[in-house]
Amino acid sequence: MARPDGTIQLGHGGGGRLSQQLMQELVVPVLGPEDAVLHDAVRLVSPGSQLAFTTDSYVVQPLFFPGGDIGRLAVLGSVNDLWMAGARPLALSLGLILEEGLELAVLERVLQSIAQACRQCGVSVMTGDTKVVERGKGDGIFINTSAIGVVEHDLQIHPSSIRPGDVLLVSGDLGRHGTAILAARKSLGLRTALESDLASLQPPVEALLAAGIRVHCLRDLTRGGLASAVDELARSSAHCCLLEETAIPLHPTVAGVCDLLGLDPLGMANEGRMLVVCPPSDAERALQVLQEFQTDAAVIGTVGEPLAVASALQRRYPASIRNALGVLRPLDLGSGEQLPRIC
Amino acid sequence: MARPDGTIQLGHGGGGRLSQQLMQELVVPVLGPEDAVLHDAVRLVSPGSQLAFTTDSYVVQPLFFPGGDIGRLAVLGSVNDLWMAGARPLALSLGLILEEGLELAVLERVLQSIAQACRQCGVSVMTGDTKVVERGKGDGIFINTSAIGVVEHDLQIHPSSIRPGDVLLVSGDLGRHGTAILAARKSLGLRTALESDLASLQPPVEALLAAGIRVHCLRDLTRGGLASAVDELARSSAHCCLLEETAIPLHPTVAGVCDLLGLDPLGMANEGRMLVVCPPSDAERALQVLQEFQTDAAVIGTVGEPLAVASALQRRYPASIRNALGVLRPLDLGSGEQLPRIC
């Protein structure tokens, strides 16, 4: 790449000869045909008119962690967001912001991981962009992926479909991603065998749809964990939500690390777990479907009355949680500072 | 925003209460309805099956420059990329990477600018994401925008449509954006009255299509300027391209600054200029259409023979330029280091 020390330099983002070389020698060989990467906009044909669209930037540290890396996270994260609308991925975009001095070998490893995750999800990087910032103005690699999906079912999978009496399920045990990242930060001196739960949510979502479950809403439990997701769903659906603390599945290591460090496991990030909201009549079948993929999938709560008829306290804290002693308390959302740069 | 000094803190990117507040108090009031910003993926209906998709990250420094700012650039830049496929914008995504300590007032100004540019382009931010990195791991604001467009014409606007004898036109004078950014960098002590050419390319593209011009290819002349664009088009279309140096319109300030600093004006970035490739029989009408928007739009070159039958030198340097004395030389692409972080 025209530099003996094998690192990214500012010119790689300048749109000239070095940019061209980076594309032709590193990006295109890994990610696919030149045609898909070099033009202003790519043309594609949609098989349906019902689309879904999502975007996420990824700034996770470290770039490589037990169970994944920033490249795999960037693909699965955005594709999972599409599946939360029940949408099949059609096209992915890739925006890289590289820091001057980044080793090309690191970039190549991330690109390989992106390519592998794309193959797994049946999607391709159709358009991309690379920028370079000076040393000390970035942090290795930041990635943005945006994704277009096509919706091929008649359900309205959306907070507005949530109804009183609906059942809340999680697709597996919680908090692995956050805990794995925490342990991977060397400064903490924490050693666990735990891996991130990073995974595609396509199989369980497709199975729910195929089983005819009347899915009202889906939400992946990433940044902010279960607590943020349930709080947001309660607010955006304008319904109270009640969680049963004893029903929430946690890996023993997650529970132990959170205990040790005084962190809330319900605020820990996941990258392969989702919340499923469905009518009570479908809940048992939904649980069976989810348990085919993760044996500790569980029913963890219910949707209560509309906020319009709820108490003032409930309107302020629409989500609450009941502990083993039967004590009900507002669900604590957390300020968001417990673990920065988790994704 | 829960912090007395009015700056971004790490928790604003943590997915908890602070993230929620940032969305509800700053982002949603400026960019639009909550529904469009808070969900994993947004659903939208496409009026046609022929889509275009593009992505770009923006790391320009300074954030505010004569004639624009990073917010306006991020909207127009990606929407212009869609128009380069002749596609009308349908939806925009917005990914923000903020540096801890960024003033909220700066963020709000950028968001206002994004909202205004969206209104001008007839598009909305339909999905978004905000991340925060520690002080010294970013640089104020980085923005990614991705855009979906719909193609409502039957032309194949693409390098593969380029034919021998085609005419190359530019839609106006070149190099203003790069020069304005250069002058805005205080360390250079350069003072000019020049503004960036940052503008929507929708009006001239729509006018070309409405006039029935058989447009073979369009390319906006951003990073890398005219030199990169012509070199890339020559390579991807596998045809020689010849530019006439005396025909290329340059603003006197651009020419002067480039002379002074030893920069190549043909490598200077633009953000509101494009290259148009059309058959010779349509070139005069195309020029008339373009001149209705910019009086100094010009015919600047032609497409030569296919590379397959060209000389070895031409296959290596498929684009060349003829100067006032009639001397032909290979078009120098530049390494890309002449001006980092131009967009």
Interface residues (C-beta under 8 A of the other chain):
Chain A: A2 Q9 L10 G11 H12 G13 G14 G15 G16 R17 L18 S19 Q20 E34 D35 L38 H39 D40 A41 V42 R43 L44 V45 S46 P47 S49 Q50 L51 A52 F53 T54 T55 D56 S57 Y58 V59 N80 D81 L82 M84 A85 A87 A91 S93 L94 G95 L96 I97 M126 T127 G128 D129 K131 V132 V133 E134 G136 K137 G138 D139 F142 N144 S146 A147 I148 G149 V151 H158 P159 L218 R219 D220 T222 R223 G224 G225 A227 S228 D231 E232 S236 G267 A269 L333 G334 S335 G336 E337 Q338 L339 P340 R341 I342
Chain B: A2 Q9 L10 G11 H12 G13 G14 G15 G16 R17 L18 S19 Q20 E34 D35 L38 H39 D40 A41 V42 R43 L44 V45 S46 P47 S49 Q50 L51 A52 F53 T54 T55 D56 S57 Y58 V59 N80 D81 L82 M84 A85 A87 A91 S93 L94 G95 L96 I97 M126 T127 G128 D129 K131 V132 V133 E134 G136 K137 G138 D139 F142 N144 S146 A147 I148 G149 V151 H158 P159 L218 R219 D220 T222 R223 G224 G225 A227 S228 D231 E232 S236 G267 A269 L333 G334 S335 G336 E337 Q338 L339 P340 R341 I342
